[in-house]
């Protein structure tokens, strides 16, 4: 009698990846990657640098909710913001916002429309044709993000999306990992409950 064996392989859940930054990465992993690749990451939203410098990160950077850097993406100057969960400090969202001053007709500068077309073509090649309406909305946040008729989105997998917002006032691409986005909400709510308990105890002694 022949014996049959079933090989159970582990299931790997992949997140989004933008410029080598993967969702679920820790702040330490991101900062170390930036140091290796000489990316001018910073905790200061108005600092624009060309090289990695520890001085651009404040002493509490490991607890930061957001880091950012300035770069040229798809032919236009842009701010890249990386968002982290408040307790576990995991990357759950990245936004790429092209600079408004770079969207007007200037010699040698691409227009907002041209940059948008470049980004759209890249995303189509990587993730297929875009969608404009969710058949099964995973979160209220994504529903709000595609409220604008000019907003397009790509489904990387069941938990990861790219949203391209080409509205009148901005051009912004957003990568979001639903699993870590939900973790972010959970950690925020947990922190709020702790704050309420602490405040209640402090106020109790005042009355």
C-alpha positions as CSV (number, residue, x, y, z in Angstrom):
1,X,0.0,0.0,0.0
2,X,1.5,3.3,-1.1
3,X,1.9,6.1,1.4
4,X,1.2,9.7,0.5
5,X,2.8,12.6,2.3
6,X,1.5,16.2,2.3
7,X,4.1,18.8,2.4
8,X,2.9,21.9,4.4
9,X,4.7,25.0,3.3
10,X,4.7,28.2,5.4
11,X,2.5,31.0,4.0
12,X,4.4,34.2,3.6
13,X,2.5,37.5,3.7
14,X,4.2,40.2,1.8
15,X,3.7,43.9,2.2
16,X,4.1,46.8,-0.1
17,X,7.6,47.9,-1.3
18,X,8.5,51.4,-2.3
19,X,12.1,52.3,-3.1
20,X,13.3,49.3,-1.1
21,X,11.2,50.2,2.0
22,X,8.9,47.4,3.0
23,X,5.8,47.7,5.1
24,X,6.2,46.1,8.5
25,X,9.9,47.3,8.7
26,X,10.9,48.9,12.0
27,X,12.2,52.5,12.3
28,X,15.7,51.1,13.0
29,X,15.6,49.0,9.8
30,X,14.5,52.1,7.8
31,X,17.2,54.4,9.3
32,X,19.9,51.8,8.8
33,X,18.8,51.3,5.2
34,X,18.9,55.1,4.6
35,X,22.4,55.3,6.1
36,X,23.6,52.4,3.9
37,X,22.1,54.1,0.8
38,X,22.9,57.6,1.8
39,X,19.3,58.8,1.9
40,X,18.8,62.1,3.8
41,X,16.0,60.8,6.1
42,X,14.9,63.3,8.7
43,X,12.5,63.9,11.6
44,X,12.3,67.6,10.7
45,X,9.5,68.3,8.1
46,X,11.4,71.3,6.7
47,X,14.9,69.9,6.4
48,X,16.1,69.2,2.9
49,X,19.4,67.4,2.6
50,X,21.4,65.5,0.1
51,X,23.2,63.1,2.4
52,X,22.4,61.0,5.4
53,X,23.3,62.7,8.7
54,X,22.5,61.6,12.2
55,X,22.1,65.3,13.1
56,X,18.9,65.3,10.9
57,X,17.3,62.9,13.3
58,X,16.3,64.0,16.8
59,X,17.3,62.0,19.8
60,X,13.8,60.4,20.1
61,X,13.6,59.4,16.4
62,X,13.0,55.7,17.4
63,X,9.6,56.8,18.8
64,X,8.7,59.0,15.8
65,X,5.4,58.5,14.1
66,X,6.8,59.8,10.8
67,X,10.1,60.2,9.0
68,X,10.6,61.9,5.6
69,X,13.1,62.7,2.9
70,X,13.2,64.8,-0.3
71,X,14.0,63.3,-3.6
72,X,13.3,63.4,-7.4
73,X,10.7,60.8,-8.3
74,X,9.3,60.2,-11.8
75,X,11.0,63.4,-13.0
76,X,9.6,65.7,-10.3
77,X,10.7,66.9,-6.9
78,X,8.8,65.2,-4.1
79,X,8.5,64.6,-0.3
80,X,8.4,61.0,0.7
81,X,6.8,60.4,4.1
82,X,7.0,57.1,6.0
83,X,4.4,56.5,8.7
84,X,4.9,54.2,11.7
85,X,2.6,52.6,14.3
86,X,2.9,54.4,17.7
87,X,3.9,51.4,19.9
88,X,5.5,48.7,17.8
89,X,7.0,51.4,15.4
90,X,6.3,49.4,12.2
91,X,6.0,51.0,8.8
92,X,2.3,51.0,7.6
93,X,2.1,53.7,5.1
94,X,4.2,55.8,2.6
95,X,3.1,58.9,0.8
96,X,4.9,60.5,-2.2
97,X,3.8,64.2,-2.6
98,X,5.1,66.1,-5.5
99,X,6.0,69.7,-4.9
100,X,3.4,72.3,-6.0
101,X,6.0,74.7,-7.3
102,X,7.2,72.0,-9.7
103,X,3.8,71.6,-11.3
104,X,3.7,74.8,-13.2
105,X,5.3,75.4,-16.7
106,X,9.0,76.0,-16.2
107,X,11.8,75.4,-18.6
108,X,13.2,71.9,-18.0
109,X,10.4,71.1,-15.5
110,X,7.8,68.4,-16.0
111,X,4.1,69.4,-15.5
112,X,1.8,67.8,-13.0
113,X,0.1,66.0,-15.8
114,X,3.3,64.6,-17.2
115,X,4.5,63.4,-13.9
116,X,1.1,61.8,-13.2
117,X,1.3,60.0,-16.6
118,X,4.7,58.6,-15.8
119,X,3.7,57.3,-12.4
120,X,0.5,55.8,-13.8
121,X,2.3,53.9,-16.5
122,X,4.8,52.5,-14.0
123,X,2.0,51.3,-11.7
124,X,0.1,49.8,-14.6
125,X,3.2,47.8,-15.7
126,X,3.8,46.6,-12.1
127,X,0.2,46.0,-10.8
128,X,-2.1,45.9,-13.9
129,X,-4.9,48.2,-14.8
130,X,-6.1,50.7,-12.2
131,X,-9.5,50.7,-10.5
132,X,-11.7,53.6,-9.5
133,X,-14.2,51.9,-7.3
134,X,-13.9,49.2,-4.6
135,X,-16.1,46.2,-5.0
136,X,-15.2,45.1,-1.4
137,X,-13.9,48.0,0.6
138,X,-11.4,46.9,3.2
139,X,-11.3,50.1,5.3
140,X,-13.2,53.4,5.6
141,X,-9.8,55.1,5.1
142,X,-9.5,53.7,1.5
143,X,-13.1,54.7,0.7
144,X,-12.3,58.3,1.8
145,X,-9.1,58.3,-0.3
146,X,-10.9,57.4,-3.5
147,X,-13.7,59.9,-3.0
148,X,-12.3,62.1,-5.7
149,X,-13.3,61.0,-9.2
150,X,-9.7,61.5,-10.5
151,X,-8.3,59.1,-7.9
152,X,-7.1,55.7,-9.1
153,X,-5.9,52.7,-7.1
154,X,-4.1,49.5,-7.6
155,X,-4.5,46.3,-5.6
156,X,-1.1,44.8,-4.9
157,X,-2.7,42.0,-3.0
158,X,-5.6,41.6,-0.6
159,X,-3.9,43.7,2.1
160,X,-1.8,46.2,0.1
161,X,-2.9,49.0,-2.1
162,X,-1.4,52.0,-4.0
163,X,-3.6,55.1,-4.4
164,X,-2.8,57.9,-6.9
165,X,-4.6,61.1,-6.1
166,X,-4.4,63.5,-9.0
167,X,-6.7,66.2,-7.8
168,X,-6.7,69.9,-8.7
169,X,-4.4,70.9,-5.8
170,X,-2.1,67.9,-5.4
171,X,-0.5,64.9,-6.9
172,X,0.1,62.2,-4.3
173,X,0.7,58.5,-4.3
174,X,0.0,56.5,-1.2
175,X,1.1,53.0,-0.4
176,X,-0.8,51.4,2.5
177,X,-0.7,48.0,4.2
178,X,-4.1,47.2,5.7
179,X,-2.8,44.8,8.3
180,X,-0.3,47.3,9.7
181,X,-2.9,50.1,9.2
182,X,-5.3,48.2,11.5
183,X,-2.5,47.6,14.0
184,X,-1.9,51.4,14.0
185,X,-5.5,52.1,14.8
186,X,-5.4,49.4,17.6
187,X,-2.3,50.9,19.2
188,X,-3.7,54.4,19.0
189,X,-7.0,53.3,20.7
190,X,-5.1,51.4,23.3
191,X,-3.0,54.5,24.1
192,X,-6.1,56.7,24.4
193,X,-7.7,54.3,26.9
194,X,-4.5,54.3,29.0
195,X,-4.5,58.2,28.9
196,X,-8.2,58.3,30.0
197,X,-7.5,56.0,33.0
198,X,-4.5,58.0,34.0
199,X,-6.4,61.3,33.7
200,X,-9.3,59.9,35.7
201,X,-7.0,58.8,38.6
202,X,-5.3,62.2,38.6
203,X,-8.5,64.2,38.6
204,X,-10.1,62.0,41.3
205,X,-7.7,63.4,43.9
206,X,-8.6,66.9,42.9
207,X,-12.3,66.7,43.9
